[in-house]
Each structure stands twice: as structure tokens, then as C-alpha cells.
Amino acid sequence: MEKYNFRIRNLSAVRFQKQIIDHIDFDLREGEVHTVIGTTATDVSDFVDILEGGNSNISGNIIIGEKEYDAGDIGKWTKEIDHIRHENTLYDNLSIVHNLYLISRPFFLLNKKKYVKLCQKLLDHFDIHIDAETKVDMLTHEQKNIIELLRLYLCSKSTIVLHETLDYMDYAYYLKFQQIISKMQGEGKSFLYVTSKFEDIFKLSDRISFLSKGRISGTYLAEEVKKDPTKTMCLMSGWENFMVEENQHEEIHEMIDAIFKGTEILTSSYELRDVLVFIADNLAKHIQAKHCVIYIIDEMANNIIDTINNDDIAGKKYRLKSDFVERLAKSDTNKFFFANCTHEERKNYFEEENDTKSLMGVPIIHKAKVVGLIQVSYDKYYMYTEKDLMYIATMKNEIVLAIENSRLMGRSALLQESHHRIKNNLQIIISLLYMQKNNLRKSKEAEWSDAIDTTIYRIKSIAAVHDMLSNEKMKSSIVNLRKIITEIVKLYKTPRISLVLELDDAFMPYNKAASAALVINELINNCVKHAFGSSGEGIVRVVCRDGDEEIRMSVIDNGKGADEQKLHRKGGLGISIVESIVSGDFKGKIEYRVDHGTTVDIVFPKHIIYDGGGHGK
């Protein structure tokens, strides 16, 4: 007879008068890992929110072991299950041994040595080479997940919910994680793993349930799902009633092949642009469109930060106007735009005149934010079919995965740790330089003191970029140049000099941001130090303009005017840094003008910034 640790019966939930969970039944057997994969991140977050007791407007029954609860009695049944969340809940300022034993052992402090030995023995048993008294804030994200799991290993609760826990986990840590879970399964504990990532579902699963639009569309053994990829993709898209006619088999087979090829690319080392070109090309092919354009949108500023076409040669001609794309992105995220275009309407939609007769715009949603837009164009009058919408919905999921994977450098906890450590290291360097500066002051070496000041500002400008990345709410790998300039200007605030900013939102990848920060710092530093002579009073304007093909930046002062010969003379460290970065890193242009002050104009070409072409405004 089957034993169950956790069961859900007729569970429903409403939020803001909208049904988010619709009469679902679910079983978690003793000793199994049952994965629930949501077709969207919203499905997943809604389900996890209920399991964590975050939604009180629910009905149905929850059965834990043999005890049955009304689902509305959240305070009772939620205490009987435990969680490992996407963000861990360990106490960072305490050691591993404190986290594992202090809270659940009232006499811990009297027997600390005993528990340190027990903890070290546990770590050694699972081949985890960490000292038991290491503070948690010194651990990587993967190590924290392992310690969180060991905490639950020591607890008595038999049902554990894992939420996106394997997200970007290193393979070596995944094996340790799997080893501990297997041990816990052998002791009768069960795991409910909730994820929206297709690549995660086979890692630990014994059974897999598909959650779409608040409903469970099917539950299957993991082996069954592996054998029938067509069924898998249909269930992931919520197509539980999707029937394949005999003459559609080849077409569906090609579509599934394309999706699995996309997944293969997603999990490889391909760049985001390569993945999206592949998706745009396949999407246009399978819904018989002339052109497909994918726009990537910054969630905070609502600006286009990248544009990908299935046909780069003719692609520019078929791009929508940027303000039209941004308007669609701001509209109701549950709807898409469709129009059969007249000649006059095309003028309102497109950057250039073209032969488009029918146009569709579909927003790409991630965590209730618009992260992009799919544009599909036809050179004939066309009416979309249900099958077209199904395919677009599936490709939207692929695009969201691609964008998420591309944010690994900005999003993964491993890199967050990296940013934290780099920032700390830079702070140490700054502190050492301040100490050295104080010693030099005693020796009355003013020129050395000035040089160290300049170096400190250079380091702080780089530190500002790392600080921005580590605190970025959206965990994006794209940095806004406007924010960088604003942070650097704060370093130079003085009552004598007015710093005036005229800045567009202009985006670049994190790997170019530190170089740009150095350039900006150097130009502002030169103005503040040299432009205004002994009076030291004046205005510095910093201008940043985002164009279709380039980012233009100017630093303008109304000072005494630089010596043009000195500006072009090689050897000055500041100017050498600027020219080296602009010409070397960005393949850009720099121009100096002296007229009632000094103006430095810089051009950063976008195709170099992104290591690719065709980036829209």
C-alpha cells in the first residue's frame, strides 16, 4: 500500500479576484522527489507562495501523513512542512555549527564542543571540506544550499519544498546535494521540487507534474516524460487537449526538434544573441512569417536594449519604431497586438517603408515584467491560427530561459559573491592608499599625495560598477551608463564647481562598464583639477546621448581652456588611459575642442559595445 507524506485535494486560490490555482489534486509519496514544473515563472511563484502560507484566500484540503487540514488553516499545516527557498534562510552572521544546532538544541552553549565535533563529522561524512565554525557569510551560494539541506536532514519534518534550488548549481555541488537527498529519501523524507526550468526536471525527479494556468495538466513518471518529448512540450505549454492529426506529424516533429535544439543551445556556451537568432529564425519558419524580430527591453527603464532579426540583411527595414515597441510593452501584458496594415498605418509602425501586410506583436513576460517583444510580419494578409499562438507561447518560454541564462553573470549567487569580494578587495586597496597618502603628507610630498588621490578616484569608479551590479534588483548583466555617470559624479561634489548632467538611458554589458567608468572618471577628474585655475570655480557639463548605432558622450567645462598641444602630447597618464580605452576597448573616437573652455567628445560604437550588430535604440 502506497504511503503519502503530503497530499493536496481540490485546492483553489484567488488573488485580486483572479483565480490563480484552480481545483488541483497532488500527491507526494513517501521517499520520492516529485517535481512540479510551471509553464511560467508566475505559475511557480503563485504555487510556492501558497505552500509558504503567503496567500490566505484559499480553499481545499491538505493532508500531511494521516492528518487532514482545511487549506484555509494556513498557520497549522504550513508548520508541518519545510522549505529551501531560492534565497537561503540561514543566519549569515553565525557559523555553520550554530545554524545547524543552536536553534533546535536548548543546551547548545553548554555543549558547544560536542556539537562542533558532531557538525564536523556530518560535513566529513558527506565529503564537504568546510570547517564547522566557518561563518555562513563566507560560503558560496552552493555551499549555503548544502548547509540548508543538512539543517533539514537533522530535522524531523518529512516533507520539504525546494524552490529553484538547483538554479545554476555547479555539478560537483549538485552531486553532493543529490547524495544528501538520497540519504533523506532512504529515511522516508519526501521532496516537492518546484521550478519553471525545463533543464531541471530530470535531475532529481521520480515523478513530474505539469502546472499551467493554475491547473495540473498531467502527472507522469520521469522515465515516461523522457520517452515522449512531444507530450512533454505540449504539457509544458498547457496543451493537454492538443491532438495531432495524421498529416501534422511531420510538422509537429520538426517543431519539437526545434524546441529541443533551442534547449540544447540554451544549456551550452552560446551567447544570448546566437540563441535568439536561432529562435527568431525557427519561429518565422514554423508560422510561415516573412520576418521575426525579437526586442529585448530593460524592465526598469522600459527601453529597448537589443534587437534581433531572423534576417539581418533586410531586418532593419522591418523594425518597428522604438516608441511603438515601448508603447506595446507598457500596454496590458496579457494581450498581444495584431493588425492588417494599410499604407498609412505602416508609417506609424515601422522605421522604414516596407511591404508588410499583417503584423503581430507579442509581449514576453517574466515575473510580471515585460522583458521583450516578439514581432511577426507577413508580406500578405494573414489571420493567425490557434496553432500559431501555441508555438509563439512555447517560444516565449524559450526566450525567457535564454534571457535568464544570459543573466548568469549578473544573477547567479556565485558572481554575486564575486562582486562582493571584488568590492571588498577594492576597498582594502583604497584604505592602503589612504594610509600611504597620510605617510607621504608627513614627508610633505604634495605631488605624491595628488597622484594617490587620483588613483583612489579611479579605483572608486570601478568599485561603483561592482556595487551597482551586486545591488541590481533585476539581476541583469546590462548596466545603465546614466547610473554609472551619476555615481561617479557623486565623488566630485564640491561647492566651487557645478556638475550639470544631461543623460539618456544608455546600456552596455557589465564587461564594458568598468572601462567606461574609468573614462568618465578621468574626464571629470581632469576638469575638476585643471580647468579652473586658482579660482577653482566653474561649470562642468556631462552629456550622454543614446543613438541608433552609437553612444555619444561629452564632458564640457567653461574654464580657462586646455593647452591643445598638451592634450595631444603622449605621456600624461589620464589622457593615455582615456585614449587607450576608447580606441582599444571600444574602437571608438575621441575629439578635443578648446573654445571658451574645453570639450571632449567620445563616440562608442554599439556593434563593438555588444560584440555584435543591429542594436536598436
N, C-alpha and C positions, 0 to 999 in steps of 0.2 A: 504494500500500500504506500502511495506517494506521501511524503511528509512535506509540508509547506511552512516556510518561516514567515512569509509575508504575502497577503492577498488583497486585491482591490476588487470591490464589487459595485458596479453601477455608479462609478464616480463621475460627478459633473462639477464644473466650476464656472463661475461667472465673474467677469471683471468689467467695470464700467458698462454694465448692461449688455456685455457681449459674451457669448458662450466660448470659453477658451478650452475647456475639457468637456467632452460630450459622451456621457454614459460608457465609460471604458471599464473593462474587466482585465485583470492582470494577476498572474501567479508567479511567485518566486519560490522555487523548490529548495529544500534543504541541501546545502553544499554546492549550489550552482552559481554561475555567473550568467545573469540574464541581461542582455543589452537592449536598451530602448533607443533606437535611432530616430531622431526627429528630422523631418524633411527641411525644416528651417530652424535657425537659432531661436526664434520666438517660441516654436513648439517646445523646444528643450527647456528654455528658461521658465516657461509657464508651468511645465510639469515639475521641474525641480523646485520651483517656488512653493508649490502645493506640498511637496514632500518635506520641505523645511518649515512648513507652518506659516508661510507668508501670505496665504490667501484664505480669508475666513468665510468667504461666500461659497461654500462647497457642500455637496450632499453625497450620500452613498455610504458604504461600509468599508472599514479597514479591519482586516483580520491578521493578528500577529501571533504566530503559534496557534494556540487554540482559543485565544481571547479575541472577542469581536468588539469593535468600537464604532460609534457613529462618526463618520468622517468629519462632521462639524465640531467634534470634541478635540480640537487640534492640540490643546495643551496636554491631553492624555496620551494619544497614540504616537505623537512625534517624539516623545521621550523614550520610546521603545526602539527607535532606530538611530543609527549614527551616520555621519557623513564625512567624506573627504571632498571638500569643495575645490573649485578651480583655484581659488585663493586660499592658502592654508590658514588654519586657525591656531597654530602653535604660538606660544609666548616667545617672541624674538629675544627679549632681554634675559631669558632664563636658559639654563643649559639643557642638553638632551635628557639627562637623568631627571632633572626637575620636571620637565614636560611629561615624561613617561610615568613617574611615580609620585610626585609631590601631591597632585590634586586628589588622587584616589587613595593615598596612604596617610591617614591622620598622624601617624607617629614617624613620618619620614625623617624629620630633622633629628630625631633621637637615634636613628639607624642609618644615617646618610652613607656611611662607608659600605654598609651591607648593600644598599641599593645601587651604589656606584658599581660595585662588583657584579651585581645581577644584571645591570644595564650593559656593562661591557661584555659580559658573557653572551647576552642576547645579540648584541651587534656582531660579535665574533662568530656566533652560530650561523648568521646569515651572510657572513663574509663581507661585512660593512666596515671598512677600515677608517673609523672615526672614533676619536676619544669621547667617552661618555660624558665628560664635563665640558665639552665644546659648547659654546653659546649658539643658539639656533640662528641668530642673525649672521653667523659666519658660514652658514651652509648654503649650497646652491638650491635652486627650486626643486630639482630632482631629489636631492638628499632630504629636503623638508618633507616631500611627499612620502618618502620611505619611512621617516620617523613618525609621520602622522599615521601611517598604516600600522607600524609597530605599536603605537598607542592603542589602536583599536584591537590589535592582536591580544593585548593584555586585558582588554575589557570583556564584559560578559554578554554584550548585546549581539544578537545572532543575525541581524540584518544591517547591511552597510550600503549606503548610496554613494557611488562615485560619479562626480560630475566633471567631464572633460579632463579627467586626471592624467591621461596618457598624452595630453597635448604637448607635442614636441619633446617627449621624453627620450633621452639618449638610450640606445639599445642596451647598453650594459646595465643601466639602472632599470630598464623595463624588465630584464631577466630577473633581477633581484626582486622587483615588485611582484612579478609572476610567481616567483618561488614562495614569497610570504603568503600570497593569496592562496596558492595550492595547499600550503600548510593549514591555513584557516578553513579552507573548504573541507579538508580531511577531518576537521574538528566540528563540522556541521554548520559553519557560518556561511551566509549567502551574500551575494553582491548584486546590486542593481546598478548597472553602468549606463549612464545617460549621456548621449553625445549627439552631435549633428555631423560628425566627420565620418564619411564613408570608409576611409582607410583604417579607422579604429575598430570596425565592427567584428573583424575576425581575430583580433589579437587575444582576447580572453574569453570570448563568448561560448557558452554551451547552447543557449537559445537566443534568438533575435526577434524583437517585436518592432514593427514599423509604425511610428506615430506621425499622422498627417492631419492638419487642420483640427486638432483636438481629439482625433479618433485613432484607435489601434486598427490599422488596415490589415494586419496579419501577424501571426507568430509562427516561427519556423526554427527547426534545428539549424545550427550554424552550417553543418555539412550540406543540408538541403539548399541553403542560400548560395553556397559556393558553386553548386552544380548547375544552378539555373540563373545566370546573370540577367536574362531578360526580365524574369519575375522580380529580381532584386531591384532593378532600376524602375520598374513600374510601381512597385510598392513604395520606394523612396520618393516617388513623385506623387503618391497618393492615388494611383490609377488602379484601385482594387477591382474596378469593373471593366478594366481595359481589355477588350477582346481583339485578337489578331485574326484577321481574315486570311484565307489561304494565300491570296495574291499579295498580301502585305508582308509575308515572312522575310523576304529578302531585304525589303526596305527597313523593317524593324531590326533585322540582324545588322545592317550597316549602321543604323543609328546607335545600337548598343555598343558596337565595336568602337564608334567614335567616342562615346562616353567613357568607355574603359581606357581607350588610348589617352583621352584627356586626363583621367585619373592617374595613369602611368606617368604622364608628363608632370602633373601636379606634384607627385612624390619624388620626382627626380631633381636634378640641379638646374633645370631650365629657369630662365628669367621670367618674370611676370609677363613682359611684352610677348615673348615667344608663346606662352600658354594662351594668352588672349587672342593672338593672331590665329592660332590653331582653332580656337573656339569660334571666332568670327567666321572663319573660312567654312567650317563644318555647319554652322548654323545657317549661313546663306545657302549652302548646297542643299541641305535637307528640307528647308521650307521654300526652296526654289526662288530665292530673292536675288535681285541684281547686286545689291550691296548690303553689307552689315558693318556697322560702326559701333564700337564699344567706347563709351566715355567713362573715365574714372573721375569721381567727384570727391573733393575734400568735404567730409561730413560737417566740419565746424564752419568753414567759410562759404560752403556751397559753390565753390569754384571748380571748373574743370582743371584737373592736373595732368591728364594724359588722354590721348585719343588714339584708338587702334582701329585700322580698317582691314577688311578681308582683301582689299585690292589697293596697295599703296600707290600705284601709278595714277589711277583715276580717283583715289579715295578723297583727296582734298576737295574736289569738286562737289562731292556728295555729302560733305559735312554740314550738320545743322549749325545755325548761328549760336554762338555761345550763350547769349542771353535767353534764347529759346530753350536750350537744353537746361539751363539753370531754372527757368520758369517751370518746366516739366518736373524737375527734381523737387521743387517746392510744393507741387500740387499733391492731391490725395495719393498717398503711396500705394493704396490698394487698387488703383486704376491704371490703365495704360492709354496712350494716345493713339488714335487711328484716324487717317484722313485719306480720301481720294482727292488728289491735289489738282487744283486749277493753276493756270499760269501765274495769276496774281498771288495765290496762296504760296506758291513756291518761293516767291520773292520774300515773303515773311519768314519762311522756314530755313532756307539754305543760304550759305555764304556766297555761292555762285549759281548761275542758271544751269539747270540740267534737265534730263528727260524723265524725272521721277513722276509716276502717275499715282502710286499708292505708298503711304508712309505709315510706319508703326513705331511708337516709342514706348519702351517698357522699362520702368524703374527697377533698379537692382537694390534690394533691401537687405541690410544686415543689422540686427539688434535694433530694429525700429528706426534706423537711419538710412537715408539714401546714399549709397556709396558709388553708384554708377547708373548708366542708362544704356540700354540696347536700342539701337536704331536699325530698323529693317526697311529697305527701299526696293520698290518694284518699278520697272520701266513699262508696266502695263497695269491696267486697272485690275485690282485683285481683292478678293474677300478672304480673310484668314479663316482657317478651319480650327476645330477643336484639337485636332492633332498638332497643328502649328503651335497652339498655345501650350500644349503638353510639352512639346520639345523645347520651346523657349523657357518654360518653367524649370525644366531639368538643367538647361544650360545656365540659367541664372544661378542655380546651386553650385555648378562647377565654377562660375566666375567668382562667387563669394569665397569658395575654398581657395581659389587662386590668389585672390586679394589677401586673404588671411595668411596664406603661406608666405606671400611676399613680405608680410609684416613681421616675419620671424625675427629679423634683426632689431626691430623696434619693440616687438611684442613679447618675445619669449623671455621667461624669467632668467634664463642663463645670460642673455645680453643685458637685461635689467641689472643683474648682478655685476656684469662687466662695467656698465655705465657707472654704477655706484662706486666700484673700486677705482676706476679711472679718475672719477671726480675727487675721490679721497686722495689719490696719488698726486693729482694736480694741486690740491690744497696743501699737501705736505711740501711740494716744491715751492709754492708761494710763501709758506711760512719760513722755509730755509732762506729764501731770497730776502725776506724782510729782516731776518737775523743778520744776514751778510751785509745788508744795507746799513743797519744800525752800527755794525762794527766799522764800516767804511766812513760813516759820518764822524766817528770819533777820530778818524785819521784825516778828516776834512778833505775827502776826495769827492768833490761835488759832481764831477763828471761821471764817476763810477755810480754814485747814487742815482743820477738821472738815467743811466743805462739800465740799472736794475729796475727802476720804476717802469721803464718801457717794457722790459721783459715780463714783469708782473702783469701788465695790462694784456700782453699777448697771450699769456697763459690763461688769464681770466676770460678772454674772449673765447678760447677753446672750451674752457670749463662751462661757459654759458650754454654752449651747444649740447654738451653731455647732460647738463642739468635739465635742459628743455626736453631731451629725448627720454630721460628717465622719469620725468613727471608728465609726459604726454598722455592725456586721458584716453585718446583713441588708439594709443599704442601704434601709431603709424610710423613707417620708415621714411615718410616725406616730411620735410621741415619747411616752415614758412619763413622766408627771408625777412619779412617785415618784423617778425618776432625776434629774430637774431639781432637786427639793427637796433630795435627798441631796447633790448637787454644790454647791448654794448654801450649805447649812448648813456645809460644809467651810470656807467663807470666814470664818465667825464663831466658829470653835473657840477657846475660852478656858477656863482652869481655874476661873474665877469663876462661869461660867454653864453649867448643864447643858442641853443641847439634846436633847429627847426626841422621837423620830419614831414616829408611828403611821400608816403609809402603806399604802393599797391600790395595786395597779396601776391607773392611770387614764390613758387615752390621749387625745391630741389631735394634730391635724395640725401640721406644723412651722410653718405660717404663724401659728398662735396661740401657739406655745410661747414665743417671745421676750416677748410681752406677759404671759403667765402668770409667766414668770421674774421680770419686773420687779415684779409684785405680790407674789410670795413674798419677794423680796429686801427690798422696802420694809417689809413687816410684821415680818420677823425683825430688820431693822436698827433699827426703832423700839423693839422690845422690848429689844434688847441695849444701846441707847444711853440709853433714857429710863425703863425700867420699874423699875429697882432703886436709883435714887438714889445716894448717896455710897458705900454699902456695896458696890454692884455685884455682889451675889451673889444667885442665884435659879435658877429653872427656867423654861424656855420649851418648851412642847409644840406641835409642829406636827402637825396631823391632816389626813389626806386620805382621803375616802371616795367610792367609785365606786358610784353608784346607777343605776337603770334609765334615768332621764330627766335626771339632773344629776350633776355632780361637786361635792361639798361640801368646803370647806377651812376649817380653823380654826387660828388662832395664839393660844395662851393663855399668859399669864405669871402668876406668883404674886407680882408686885411690888407697888408702892405704890398702883397703880390710877391710870389716866389721869384728867385733868380732862375730864369729859364735854362741857363747853362748848367746850373747845379741840378735842376730837375732831371736833365738828360745825362748827367755825368754818372758813370757807373761807380759803384763803391759804397754809396750810402745804404746801410743795412735795410732801413724801412722801405725805400723805393725798390731795392733789389728783391725784397720779399714780395711786394705787390706785383712787380713785373714778372717775376718767376711764376707766381701762382696764376696770374691772368693769362699769360702766354703758354705756360706749361700745362697746368691742370685743366684749364678751360678752353685753350686755343682761342682766346678772346682778344679784344683790342683795348688799348688804353691810350687816352689822349689828354694832354695838358694844355690849358689855356690861361694866360695871365692878362687880365683886364679889370682894373679896379678890384683886385683880389685874385685868387687862384681858383680855377675849376679843373677837377679831374673827372673825366668821363670814362666809364668802363662798360664794355659790352660782353655779356656771357651768352654764347650761342646755345639754344636749348637742345640741339641734337647732340652736343657734347655733354651738357649737364646730365642728360638721361642716357647717354651712351646709345642713342637710337634716334630716329627721326619722327617727324609728323606730330609734334605735340601741340595741342590746341591751347588757346588761352585759358 
